[in-house]
Amino acid sequence: MAPFLRSRVLHHGTFGVSHTRVPTESRPGHVALIAGLYEDVGAVTTGWKLNHVNFDSVFNRSRHTWCWGSPDILPMFSTGAVQGRVETHMYAPEFEDYSKDATELDRWVFDHVKQLFKDAETDQALNERLWQNRIVFFLHLLGLDTTGHFYRPYSQEYLRNIQVVDKGVQEITQIIEDFYGDGKTAFVFTADHGMSDWGSHGDGHPDNTRTPLIAWGSGVAKPKTVRTGETASGHGGGFSKDWQLDHVNRHDVSQADIAPLMAYLAGIEFPTNSVGELPLPFLDATDEHKAKALLVNAKQILEMYHVKEHEKRAQVMRYKPYPGFTGTGSSVDARLASVDKFIREEDYESAIRQTYELIEVTLQGLRYLQTYAWLFLRTLVTMGYLVLFWEEVFARSAALIEGKTKLFSETNTTRVILSIAASLAFLEAMVQSYYHRQIYTIVYLIATAWPLFYGATFVKSNLGLRTTWIFSCSAMSVFTLLLAKKIEDLTLILIGGSSILLLGLLYIVFEKKLLEPSAFSKERDTLSTVILGLQVALVGLAMLVTKSSVTSLQAKRGLPKPTQILGWATLSKSHF
C-alpha cells in the first residue's frame, strides 16, 4: 500500500519501530518526538492543547522551522519558542470534519509545501532563507488518524489514505531533492501513536504503542540485509512477520530517541530537556564520530540531572544523594573520564558501551529525583483517605442517633460498619476494574443480595421486585465478560433504543399498579408522569437522530444541518 516508503526501507535508509508511552495521544506523542521528553499527563486537563510550561524542542533549536498541519498541534511548538523561529501554516479548525474525506487534510499540507518551493522561484528573500543551514520542515499529516477513527483501519477509506500519504511523501521528497540538488537533506517519517483495529488509541495496547520509523537521506545509514531465508537482527516478537522485511535489519527505539536523531541529522543542539538516547544504528558515521556524538548526548542529560539535584538539595533537609553516582569509580567525573580515556585510545566500542551505561544511570537518577518525596506524598494521600473514612463514620453515626443522648443499637452499628466497608471496597474495585473488567461482573453478582439488607419482611412481601432485581443484576453481569471491541451496528442500536422505549411506555401505562399509593399530591404525580413521558419521547427522538446521522455519514454526505440541530437539542433537553 506504500511502495515509496517501502523502497526507502529496502534500498535507501534505516527503519525500525518507535515505542511510545501511555497515554498514546497526539500531544504527548508529538512532545516526545520533537522535544524528546515525556510530558506530564496533567496536560490532559487542557485537552492536550495548551502548554502548562513552555519547553525547548528541535524546532526551537533550528535556524528556522516551517510547519504545516493541524491547529491542535503546531501552536505547541511555536508558543514559547524564539520569536519568529517556528513558522506555522494551519488549516481552519472546522476543516477537521470527521464526516468528510480526511485525505483532504493531507492534500492541504502537501499542496502548501509545494507552493512554498514554487514561491521560492520568484521570491529571492524566501529562496535565500531556504538555502540556509539547520532548517527543518515539519509536515503534520492528520488524515490517517481521522480516517482511522471514523472508518477504522483496514477499511477501504483507510487503505486509500495510506496511498495518498505515500504518494504525497514521494512528491515532496522529489521536490526537495530537485530544489537543493546537493543530497544534504535528511528525511524522517514516523507517527505520534498507533491505532487499534477498532479505531481507537490512548491505552497501552501494542497496536497503539508501536509506530513506524523510517529515515533516509544525508547522514542516515543504508539498509543492512541478510541472505534470503535468514532473519535479520531486531525482528523480535514476531509481530513484523507479515511485513516481509525480515531480511532487513530493524532497529527499534523509544519515541523520545527520535528528537536527538533529528537534532543530529540537522546539525543542531539537542533540546534542553530531552531524555532521548541518540540511536547510533541510524547514523552513517565513523565509530569515532558516533562515540563523540553519544558523549555529547550523555552530557546534555547529565546537565539536567545536575540542575535538578541542585534544586532538590536546596529544598530538602538531610538530602540523600542518588546511590548510582556514589562510590569509587561511580561518580560522574570518574565515568566521564573513563569514556574520554577510551576515546583517546580509539577503543570506540568500549566508549559507546560505557556512555550508554552512563545515560542509563543518569536517567535512573532523574527518576530518583522526581520521586524523591514518594514516602511523604504517600503518607499525605493515606492520611487523606483516613480522614474521609472517619468523616463517613461520623456522618453515618449522626444520622442514626435517635435524640440527643441515645446510643446506637447493635443493628445500626453493624449497618454503619458494613456500609463503610462496602464503600471502601467499592472504591478499590473501581480502581482495579480499570485493569480487570471482570470485577464489574463480581460487583453485579454481589448486588443481587442487596434486597436482604432490607430485612426478611421486605423480601417476603416484595417477591416480584426482588426477582426482577436479581434477574437484572445477573443479566448485567454478563456484559463485562464480553469483548469490548465493537463495530458500528445501527440495527443493534435501534433494537436497544426500542427496548428502552417499550419499557418506558409500559411503566407509564402500569405505573399506578406497580407503585403503592403516593404520599404526594395528585398534581405532583401527574407532573411526574408528564416528565417521564417527555423523557421517553426524547429516547424516540434520539433514535431518529442516530438513524439519520449514520445513514448520511455512511453515504459520505456529512451531517445534515437539521440533524445536527435536532441532536444538540435532544442532548440539552435530556439534561433538564
TIDREN-46963 format. One record per residue (C-alpha): residue in one letter; x, y, z. Coordinates in Angstrom, 2 decimals. Example, Ala and Ser with C-alpha at 12.3 -4.5 7.8 and 13.67 -1.06 7.14 Angstrom:
% residues 2
ATOM_A_12.30_-4.50_7.80
ATOM_S_13.67_-1.06_7.14
***
This chain:
% residues 576
ATOM_M_0.00_0.00_0.00
ATOM_A_3.03_2.31_0.45
ATOM_P_5.55_1.41_-2.29
ATOM_F_7.64_4.58_-1.93
ATOM_L_8.14_4.28_1.82
ATOM_R_8.85_0.58_1.38
ATOM_S_11.54_1.42_-1.17
ATOM_R_13.22_3.69_1.40
ATOM_V_13.40_0.73_3.81
ATOM_L_14.72_-1.70_1.20
ATOM_H_17.24_0.47_-0.61
ATOM_H_17.87_3.89_0.88
ATOM_G_17.72_4.17_4.68
ATOM_T_17.18_2.60_8.09
ATOM_F_13.91_1.53_9.62
ATOM_G_12.58_0.36_12.96
ATOM_V_9.71_0.61_15.39
ATOM_S_9.29_3.60_17.68
ATOM_H_7.79_2.56_21.00
ATOM_T_5.58_5.21_22.59
ATOM_R_4.37_5.61_26.16
ATOM_V_0.88_5.77_27.63
ATOM_P_-1.19_7.82_27.09
ATOM_T_-0.95_7.21_23.35
ATOM_E_-2.43_10.56_22.38
ATOM_S_-1.39_13.17_19.83
ATOM_R_0.03_15.86_22.10
ATOM_P_2.27_13.72_24.35
ATOM_G_3.40_11.79_21.28
ATOM_H_4.46_14.92_19.42
ATOM_V_6.15_16.36_22.52
ATOM_A_8.20_13.16_22.86
ATOM_L_9.07_13.17_19.15
ATOM_I_10.09_16.80_18.80
ATOM_A_11.15_17.82_22.32
ATOM_G_12.49_14.45_23.49
ATOM_L_10.63_14.50_26.79
ATOM_Y_7.63_12.63_28.15
ATOM_E_5.15_15.26_29.19
ATOM_D_3.25_15.08_32.45
ATOM_V_-0.21_13.63_31.86
ATOM_G_-1.64_16.66_33.65
ATOM_A_-1.74_18.27_30.20
ATOM_V_-4.93_16.28_29.59
ATOM_T_-6.78_18.92_31.63
ATOM_T_-6.29_21.36_28.75
ATOM_G_-7.45_18.87_26.14
ATOM_W_-3.82_18.13_25.20
ATOM_K_-3.59_21.57_23.55
ATOM_L_-2.20_24.33_25.77
ATOM_N_1.30_24.37_27.25
ATOM_H_1.36_24.17_31.04
ATOM_V_5.04_25.06_30.83
ATOM_N_6.82_26.11_27.65
ATOM_F_9.55_23.68_26.58
ATOM_D_12.52_23.52_24.27
ATOM_S_12.33_21.48_21.06
ATOM_V_14.19_20.55_17.90
ATOM_F_12.22_23.29_16.14
ATOM_N_13.35_25.91_18.65
ATOM_R_16.99_24.81_18.20
ATOM_S_16.83_25.11_14.41
ATOM_R_17.71_28.23_12.46
ATOM_H_14.15_28.22_11.14
ATOM_T_11.29_25.70_11.01
ATOM_W_8.35_25.66_8.61
ATOM_C_5.31_23.73_9.87
ATOM_W_2.10_22.74_8.10
ATOM_G_-0.90_20.98_9.57
ATOM_S_-3.44_20.98_12.38
ATOM_P_-4.15_23.94_14.69
ATOM_D_-4.30_21.40_17.54
ATOM_I_-0.60_20.53_17.25
ATOM_L_1.52_23.25_15.65
ATOM_P_0.96_26.03_18.24
ATOM_M_2.51_23.80_20.92
ATOM_F_5.92_24.32_19.34
ATOM_S_5.64_27.94_18.24
ATOM_T_4.43_29.06_21.68
ATOM_G_7.43_29.77_23.88
ATOM_A_9.91_29.35_21.04
ATOM_V_12.33_32.08_19.94
ATOM_Q_10.24_34.78_18.29
ATOM_G_9.76_34.08_14.58
ATOM_R_11.78_30.88_14.58
ATOM_V_8.86_28.45_14.20
ATOM_E_6.61_29.43_11.30
ATOM_T_3.20_27.71_11.30
ATOM_H_0.71_27.29_8.45
ATOM_M_-2.56_25.77_9.66
ATOM_Y_-5.94_24.97_8.18
ATOM_A_-9.04_26.22_9.97
ATOM_P_-10.35_24.08_12.89
ATOM_E_-13.63_23.44_11.06
ATOM_F_-11.63_21.80_8.27
ATOM_E_-11.17_18.82_10.60
ATOM_D_-14.59_17.36_9.80
ATOM_Y_-14.82_13.67_10.71
ATOM_S_-17.85_13.28_8.47
ATOM_K_-15.95_14.13_5.28
ATOM_D_-12.98_12.80_3.33
ATOM_A_-10.00_13.23_5.68
ATOM_T_-7.46_12.82_2.87
ATOM_E_-8.14_16.49_2.14
ATOM_L_-6.24_17.32_5.35
ATOM_D_-3.12_15.63_3.99
ATOM_R_-3.55_17.06_0.50
ATOM_W_-3.80_20.54_2.04
ATOM_V_-0.39_20.04_3.69
ATOM_F_1.25_18.64_0.55
ATOM_D_-0.17_21.44_-1.62
ATOM_H_1.10_24.17_0.71
ATOM_V_4.59_22.65_0.88
ATOM_K_4.68_22.56_-2.92
ATOM_Q_3.55_26.19_-3.01
ATOM_L_6.42_27.23_-0.71
ATOM_F_9.06_25.91_-3.08
ATOM_K_7.20_27.31_-6.08
ATOM_D_7.13_30.75_-4.48
ATOM_A_10.89_30.49_-3.89
ATOM_E_11.39_30.56_-7.66
ATOM_T_10.25_34.20_-7.78
ATOM_D_10.84_35.34_-4.17
ATOM_Q_14.58_35.93_-3.72
ATOM_A_14.34_36.53_0.04
ATOM_L_12.47_33.26_0.55
ATOM_N_14.94_31.45_-1.67
ATOM_E_17.85_32.67_0.44
ATOM_R_16.13_31.58_3.65
ATOM_L_15.53_28.11_2.22
ATOM_W_19.23_27.79_1.40
ATOM_Q_20.33_28.42_4.98
ATOM_N_21.63_25.50_7.02
ATOM_R_19.97_23.93_10.10
ATOM_I_16.41_24.36_8.83
ATOM_V_13.51_21.98_9.43
ATOM_F_10.31_21.21_7.51
ATOM_F_7.54_19.59_9.57
ATOM_L_4.54_18.06_7.81
ATOM_H_1.76_17.10_10.22
ATOM_L_-0.46_14.59_8.39
ATOM_L_-3.70_14.13_10.33
ATOM_G_-5.72_12.33_7.65
ATOM_L_-4.88_8.75_8.65
ATOM_D_-5.76_9.39_12.30
ATOM_T_-9.09_10.95_11.36
ATOM_T_-9.91_8.24_8.81
ATOM_G_-8.93_5.50_11.25
ATOM_H_-11.20_6.90_13.95
ATOM_F_-14.20_7.16_11.68
ATOM_Y_-13.80_4.24_9.26
ATOM_R_-11.32_2.13_11.29
ATOM_P_-8.07_0.64_9.96
ATOM_Y_-8.32_-1.97_7.19
ATOM_S_-11.30_-0.10_5.72
ATOM_Q_-11.08_0.90_2.06
ATOM_E_-11.01_4.55_3.12
ATOM_Y_-8.02_3.97_5.41
ATOM_L_-6.06_2.00_2.83
ATOM_R_-6.72_4.70_0.24
ATOM_N_-5.47_7.33_2.71
ATOM_I_-2.22_5.34_3.08
ATOM_Q_-1.76_5.57_-0.68
ATOM_V_-2.40_9.32_-0.59
ATOM_V_0.25_9.80_2.11
ATOM_D_2.78_7.57_0.35
ATOM_K_2.37_9.41_-2.94
ATOM_G_2.48_12.80_-1.21
ATOM_V_5.69_11.95_0.66
ATOM_Q_7.22_10.78_-2.64
ATOM_E_6.31_14.04_-4.39
ATOM_I_7.61_16.24_-1.58
ATOM_T_10.85_14.24_-1.38
ATOM_Q_11.38_14.71_-5.12
ATOM_I_10.61_18.45_-4.93
ATOM_I_13.12_18.98_-2.11
ATOM_E_15.82_16.91_-3.80
ATOM_D_15.29_18.77_-7.09
ATOM_F_15.33_22.16_-5.34
ATOM_Y_18.60_21.62_-3.46
ATOM_G_20.29_19.02_-5.62
ATOM_D_23.14_18.60_-3.14
ATOM_G_21.99_15.47_-1.29
ATOM_K_22.28_17.19_2.10
ATOM_T_18.68_16.71_3.23
ATOM_A_17.66_14.05_5.76
ATOM_F_14.12_12.68_5.92
ATOM_V_12.41_11.15_8.99
ATOM_F_9.00_9.52_8.70
ATOM_T_7.19_8.41_11.87
ATOM_A_3.95_8.71_13.85
ATOM_D_2.87_10.05_17.22
ATOM_H_0.90_6.90_18.12
ATOM_G_-0.66_3.78_16.65
ATOM_M_-4.29_2.70_16.43
ATOM_S_-6.29_-0.37_17.37
ATOM_D_-8.27_-2.42_14.88
ATOM_W_-11.47_-0.76_16.09
ATOM_G_-10.18_2.78_15.53
ATOM_S_-9.12_3.95_18.96
ATOM_H_-5.93_4.79_20.86
ATOM_G_-4.87_6.14_24.21
ATOM_D_-4.12_2.96_26.15
ATOM_G_-1.05_0.74_26.23
ATOM_H_-2.14_-1.87_23.72
ATOM_P_0.82_-2.76_21.44
ATOM_D_-1.15_-1.62_18.38
ATOM_N_-1.19_1.85_19.96
ATOM_T_2.36_1.98_21.30
ATOM_R_4.18_0.70_18.20
ATOM_T_4.73_3.24_15.43
ATOM_P_6.81_3.19_12.22
ATOM_L_10.16_4.90_11.95
ATOM_I_11.88_5.28_8.56
ATOM_A_14.84_7.58_7.98
ATOM_W_16.80_8.19_4.79
ATOM_G_18.98_10.81_3.15
ATOM_S_22.01_12.71_4.36
ATOM_G_23.70_11.21_7.41
ATOM_V_21.43_8.15_7.57
ATOM_A_22.86_4.63_7.32
ATOM_K_21.87_2.48_4.35
ATOM_P_19.87_-0.72_4.97
ATOM_K_21.72_-3.84_6.07
ATOM_T_20.30_-7.09_4.75
ATOM_V_20.91_-10.82_5.08
ATOM_R_20.56_-13.63_2.57
ATOM_T_17.16_-14.94_1.54
ATOM_G_15.76_-17.36_4.11
ATOM_E_17.66_-15.80_7.01
ATOM_T_16.22_-13.39_9.55
ATOM_A_17.98_-10.08_10.12
ATOM_S_18.55_-8.63_13.58
ATOM_G_15.92_-6.74_15.51
ATOM_H_12.84_-8.72_14.44
ATOM_G_11.84_-9.87_17.90
ATOM_G_8.26_-10.50_18.98
ATOM_G_7.12_-11.88_15.64
ATOM_F_4.67_-9.02_15.03
ATOM_S_6.59_-7.81_11.95
ATOM_K_6.50_-11.19_10.18
ATOM_D_3.80_-10.19_7.69
ATOM_W_5.76_-7.06_6.64
ATOM_Q_8.06_-9.31_4.60
ATOM_L_11.06_-7.28_5.76
ATOM_D_12.72_-9.97_7.85
ATOM_H_15.84_-9.80_5.68
ATOM_V_16.43_-6.12_6.61
ATOM_N_17.88_-5.14_9.98
ATOM_R_15.25_-3.50_12.18
ATOM_H_16.34_-1.00_14.82
ATOM_D_13.73_-0.19_17.47
ATOM_V_13.87_2.99_19.55
ATOM_S_11.96_4.76_22.29
ATOM_Q_9.85_7.61_20.96
ATOM_A_11.93_10.28_22.72
ATOM_D_15.05_8.98_20.90
ATOM_I_13.78_10.48_17.65
ATOM_A_14.33_14.05_18.89
ATOM_P_18.12_13.66_19.30
ATOM_L_18.20_11.75_15.99
ATOM_M_16.58_14.69_14.18
ATOM_A_18.82_17.18_16.01
ATOM_Y_21.95_15.24_14.98
ATOM_L_20.86_14.97_11.34
ATOM_A_20.08_18.70_11.19
ATOM_G_23.35_19.65_12.90
ATOM_I_21.70_21.42_15.84
ATOM_E_21.88_21.18_19.63
ATOM_F_19.84_18.58_21.48
ATOM_P_16.68_20.05_23.10
ATOM_T_17.32_21.15_26.69
ATOM_N_15.06_18.66_28.48
ATOM_S_15.40_15.77_26.07
ATOM_V_15.78_12.33_27.68
ATOM_G_16.20_10.59_24.34
ATOM_E_19.22_8.44_23.52
ATOM_L_20.83_9.00_20.13
ATOM_P_20.10_5.81_18.10
ATOM_L_23.54_5.11_16.62
ATOM_P_22.41_2.35_14.18
ATOM_F_20.57_5.03_12.19
ATOM_L_23.74_7.08_11.63
ATOM_D_26.05_6.92_8.65
ATOM_A_29.20_7.89_10.55
ATOM_T_32.51_6.54_11.78
ATOM_D_32.76_4.87_15.18
ATOM_E_34.74_7.86_16.43
ATOM_H_32.04_10.27_15.33
ATOM_K_29.31_8.10_16.91
ATOM_A_31.19_7.83_20.21
ATOM_K_31.71_11.59_20.44
ATOM_A_28.11_12.39_19.44
ATOM_L_26.76_9.98_22.05
ATOM_L_29.01_11.53_24.70
ATOM_V_27.53_14.95_23.93
ATOM_N_24.08_13.36_24.29
ATOM_A_25.09_11.96_27.71
ATOM_K_26.45_15.32_28.91
ATOM_Q_23.18_17.03_27.90
ATOM_I_21.15_14.58_30.01
ATOM_L_23.69_14.88_32.84
ATOM_E_23.22_18.64_32.88
ATOM_M_19.52_18.11_33.56
ATOM_Y_20.43_15.80_36.43
ATOM_H_22.83_18.36_37.95
ATOM_V_20.21_21.15_37.77
ATOM_K_17.51_19.02_39.36
ATOM_E_19.85_17.73_42.06
ATOM_H_20.88_21.29_42.91
ATOM_E_17.21_22.24_43.28
ATOM_K_16.50_19.20_45.43
ATOM_R_19.46_19.91_47.73
ATOM_A_18.14_23.44_48.28
ATOM_Q_14.64_22.21_49.13
ATOM_V_15.21_19.10_51.23
ATOM_M_16.79_18.76_54.65
ATOM_R_19.32_15.95_55.01
ATOM_Y_19.30_15.22_51.29
ATOM_K_20.42_11.70_50.34
ATOM_P_22.34_11.63_47.03
ATOM_Y_21.45_9.19_44.28
ATOM_P_23.42_6.00_45.05
ATOM_G_24.22_5.37_41.37
ATOM_F_26.78_8.18_41.45
ATOM_T_28.38_7.34_44.81
ATOM_G_31.25_5.03_45.48
ATOM_T_34.70_4.59_43.97
ATOM_G_34.64_4.79_40.20
ATOM_S_30.89_5.53_40.09
ATOM_S_30.95_9.32_40.29
ATOM_V_30.04_11.40_37.28
ATOM_D_33.60_12.65_36.87
ATOM_A_35.01_9.13_37.05
ATOM_R_32.55_7.83_34.47
ATOM_L_33.26_10.72_32.07
ATOM_A_36.99_10.31_32.50
ATOM_S_36.70_6.62_31.64
ATOM_V_34.78_7.39_28.43
ATOM_D_37.30_10.08_27.44
ATOM_K_40.14_7.61_28.02
ATOM_F_38.57_5.02_25.70
ATOM_I_38.05_7.66_23.00
ATOM_R_41.69_8.79_23.23
ATOM_E_42.77_5.16_22.95
ATOM_E_40.46_4.75_19.93
ATOM_D_38.54_1.99_21.70
ATOM_Y_35.25_3.40_20.46
ATOM_E_33.22_0.26_21.12
ATOM_S_34.04_0.42_24.84
ATOM_A_33.46_4.18_24.87
ATOM_I_30.00_3.77_23.34
ATOM_R_29.12_0.95_25.74
ATOM_Q_30.13_2.96_28.81
ATOM_T_28.38_6.07_27.53
ATOM_Y_25.13_4.14_27.14
ATOM_E_25.60_2.90_30.72
ATOM_L_26.16_6.48_31.87
ATOM_I_22.97_7.62_30.13
ATOM_E_21.02_4.77_31.71
ATOM_V_22.30_5.57_35.20
ATOM_T_21.59_9.28_34.68
ATOM_L_18.01_8.60_33.58
ATOM_Q_17.55_6.46_36.69
ATOM_G_18.97_9.33_38.72
ATOM_L_16.44_11.72_37.21
ATOM_R_13.70_9.28_38.16
ATOM_Y_15.14_9.12_41.67
ATOM_L_14.95_12.92_41.98
ATOM_Q_11.44_13.08_40.55
ATOM_T_10.17_10.52_43.08
ATOM_Y_12.38_11.58_45.99
ATOM_A_9.42_12.60_48.17
ATOM_W_7.35_9.48_47.45
ATOM_L_7.10_8.46_51.13
ATOM_F_5.94_11.92_52.20
ATOM_L_3.38_12.12_49.39
ATOM_R_2.03_8.63_50.03
ATOM_T_1.68_9.47_53.72
ATOM_L_-0.37_12.57_52.84
ATOM_V_-2.62_10.58_50.49
ATOM_T_-3.12_7.84_53.08
ATOM_M_-3.99_10.39_55.76
ATOM_G_-6.47_11.95_53.35
ATOM_Y_-8.24_8.64_52.87
ATOM_L_-8.29_8.05_56.62
ATOM_V_-9.85_11.48_57.20
ATOM_L_-12.53_10.73_54.60
ATOM_F_-13.11_7.35_56.25
ATOM_W_-13.70_8.83_59.69
ATOM_E_-15.85_11.62_58.26
ATOM_E_-18.02_8.90_56.75
ATOM_V_-18.19_7.12_60.11
ATOM_F_-19.24_10.26_61.98
ATOM_A_-21.71_11.33_59.29
ATOM_R_-23.49_7.99_59.30
ATOM_S_-23.34_7.81_63.09
ATOM_A_-25.02_11.19_63.45
ATOM_A_-27.77_10.15_61.05
ATOM_L_-28.57_7.08_63.16
ATOM_I_-28.54_8.70_66.58
ATOM_E_-32.07_8.98_67.93
ATOM_G_-32.49_12.01_70.14
ATOM_K_-29.54_13.71_71.77
ATOM_T_-28.13_11.03_74.04
ATOM_K_-29.46_7.69_72.79
ATOM_L_-26.69_5.28_71.75
ATOM_F_-26.64_3.13_68.65
ATOM_S_-28.45_-0.12_68.66
ATOM_E_-26.38_-3.17_67.79
ATOM_T_-28.18_-3.45_64.43
ATOM_N_-27.49_0.16_63.47
ATOM_T_-23.83_-0.12_64.46
ATOM_T_-23.43_-3.23_62.31
ATOM_R_-25.13_-1.49_59.41
ATOM_V_-22.77_1.50_59.68
ATOM_I_-19.69_-0.73_59.65
ATOM_L_-20.96_-2.81_56.74
ATOM_S_-21.90_0.29_54.78
ATOM_I_-18.46_1.87_55.30
ATOM_A_-16.69_-1.35_54.42
ATOM_A_-18.82_-1.65_51.28
ATOM_S_-17.97_1.92_50.26
ATOM_L_-14.23_1.34_50.65
ATOM_A_-14.44_-1.98_48.82
ATOM_F_-16.38_-0.29_46.01
ATOM_L_-13.71_2.42_45.61
ATOM_E_-10.94_-0.18_45.43
ATOM_A_-12.96_-2.21_42.94
ATOM_M_-13.34_0.85_40.70
ATOM_V_-9.56_1.31_40.64
ATOM_Q_-8.83_-2.34_39.90
ATOM_S_-11.59_-2.57_37.29
ATOM_Y_-9.53_-0.32_35.01
ATOM_Y_-7.24_-3.31_34.56
ATOM_H_-9.71_-6.17_35.10
ATOM_R_-13.22_-5.57_33.73
ATOM_Q_-14.41_-8.87_35.21
ATOM_I_-14.56_-7.11_38.60
ATOM_Y_-17.80_-5.48_37.47
ATOM_T_-19.26_-8.96_36.96
ATOM_I_-18.48_-9.81_40.58
ATOM_V_-19.95_-6.49_41.73
ATOM_Y_-23.21_-7.15_39.87
ATOM_L_-23.48_-10.67_41.30
ATOM_I_-22.88_-9.38_44.83
ATOM_A_-25.53_-6.71_44.23
ATOM_T_-28.15_-9.44_43.72
ATOM_A_-28.13_-9.85_47.51
ATOM_W_-28.92_-6.18_48.16
ATOM_P_-32.65_-6.79_49.00
ATOM_L_-31.54_-8.85_52.00
ATOM_F_-30.30_-5.67_53.69
ATOM_Y_-33.92_-4.51_53.98
ATOM_G_-34.85_-7.48_56.15
ATOM_A_-36.77_-10.72_55.77
ATOM_T_-40.16_-8.97_55.88
ATOM_F_-39.32_-6.81_52.87
ATOM_V_-38.01_-9.80_50.91
ATOM_K_-41.16_-11.87_51.57
ATOM_S_-43.60_-9.08_50.76
ATOM_N_-41.85_-7.94_47.53
ATOM_L_-41.28_-11.18_45.69
ATOM_G_-41.76_-9.65_42.24
ATOM_L_-39.44_-6.71_42.88
ATOM_R_-36.78_-8.98_44.39
ATOM_T_-36.94_-11.37_41.43
ATOM_T_-36.70_-8.51_38.92
ATOM_W_-33.71_-7.07_40.75
ATOM_I_-31.85_-10.38_40.81
ATOM_F_-32.59_-11.03_37.14
ATOM_S_-31.45_-7.52_36.11
ATOM_C_-28.16_-7.68_38.04
ATOM_S_-27.42_-11.18_36.76
ATOM_A_-28.10_-10.11_33.19
ATOM_M_-25.85_-7.05_33.54
ATOM_S_-23.03_-9.19_34.94
ATOM_V_-22.70_-10.94_31.56
ATOM_F_-21.83_-7.79_29.60
ATOM_T_-18.49_-7.16_31.33
ATOM_L_-17.33_-10.64_30.27
ATOM_L_-17.86_-9.84_26.59
ATOM_L_-15.23_-8.32_24.33
ATOM_A_-15.11_-4.54_24.38
ATOM_K_-14.21_-4.43_20.71
ATOM_K_-17.37_-3.45_18.87
ATOM_I_-18.10_-2.05_15.45
ATOM_E_-20.94_0.22_14.46
ATOM_D_-24.24_-1.64_14.17
ATOM_L_-27.23_0.58_13.53
ATOM_T_-29.66_-2.34_13.86
ATOM_L_-28.37_-3.20_17.32
ATOM_I_-28.53_0.46_18.38
ATOM_L_-32.16_0.74_17.24
ATOM_I_-33.11_-2.54_18.95
ATOM_G_-31.61_-1.26_22.21
ATOM_G_-33.39_2.08_21.84
ATOM_S_-36.69_0.36_21.05
ATOM_S_-36.34_-1.79_24.19
ATOM_I_-35.81_1.29_26.35
ATOM_L_-38.74_2.99_24.63
ATOM_L_-41.01_-0.01_25.22
ATOM_L_-40.07_-0.31_28.88
ATOM_G_-40.74_3.38_29.40
ATOM_L_-44.17_3.17_27.80
ATOM_L_-45.10_0.05_29.81
ATOM_Y_-44.09_1.78_33.03
ATOM_I_-46.27_4.82_32.23
ATOM_V_-49.25_2.57_31.47
ATOM_F_-48.88_0.38_34.58
ATOM_E_-47.38_2.94_36.95
ATOM_K_-50.32_3.00_39.34
ATOM_K_-50.35_-0.77_39.63
ATOM_L_-46.62_-1.01_40.23
ATOM_L_-46.38_1.64_42.96
ATOM_E_-48.00_2.00_46.34
ATOM_P_-50.34_4.97_46.79
ATOM_S_-48.24_8.10_46.59
ATOM_A_-47.83_10.42_49.53
ATOM_F_-47.56_13.32_47.13
ATOM_S_-50.43_15.29_45.77
ATOM_K_-52.25_14.24_42.62
ATOM_E_-50.75_17.21_40.79
ATOM_R_-47.22_16.08_41.63
ATOM_D_-48.00_12.56_40.39
ATOM_T_-49.36_13.95_37.14
ATOM_L_-46.27_16.16_36.68
ATOM_S_-44.02_13.18_37.28
ATOM_T_-45.84_11.19_34.60
ATOM_V_-45.58_14.09_32.13
ATOM_I_-41.82_14.40_32.73
ATOM_L_-41.36_10.66_32.29
ATOM_G_-43.38_10.83_29.08
ATOM_L_-41.11_13.58_27.75
ATOM_Q_-38.05_11.51_28.60
ATOM_V_-39.46_8.52_26.70
ATOM_A_-40.22_10.81_23.75
ATOM_L_-36.61_12.03_23.79
ATOM_V_-35.44_8.42_23.52
ATOM_G_-37.52_8.03_20.36
ATOM_L_-36.19_11.32_19.03
ATOM_A_-32.60_10.24_19.75
ATOM_M_-33.20_7.07_17.73
ATOM_L_-34.38_9.12_14.74
ATOM_V_-31.34_11.44_15.01
ATOM_T_-28.98_8.46_15.23
ATOM_K_-30.51_6.73_12.21
ATOM_S_-30.41_9.91_10.14
ATOM_S_-26.78_10.63_11.16
ATOM_V_-25.47_7.13_10.48
ATOM_T_-27.24_6.85_7.14
ATOM_S_-25.92_10.23_5.98
ATOM_L_-22.35_9.56_7.16
ATOM_Q_-22.25_6.13_5.56
ATOM_A_-23.27_7.78_2.30
ATOM_K_-20.41_10.32_2.88
ATOM_R_-22.79_13.26_2.68
ATOM_G_-21.66_14.71_6.03
ATOM_L_-24.06_15.60_8.83
ATOM_P_-27.22_17.43_7.67
ATOM_K_-27.74_20.70_9.48
ATOM_P_-31.30_19.81_10.69
ATOM_T_-29.94_16.58_12.17
ATOM_Q_-27.19_18.48_13.98
ATOM_I_-29.68_20.97_15.43
ATOM_L_-32.08_18.22_16.49
ATOM_G_-29.24_16.20_18.01
ATOM_W_-27.96_19.08_20.11
ATOM_A_-31.50_19.95_21.15
ATOM_T_-32.14_16.37_22.25
ATOM_L_-28.91_16.30_24.23
ATOM_S_-29.61_19.61_26.01
ATOM_K_-33.21_18.73_26.83
ATOM_S_-32.18_15.36_28.24
ATOM_H_-30.22_17.12_31.00
ATOM_F_-33.20_19.04_32.38
***
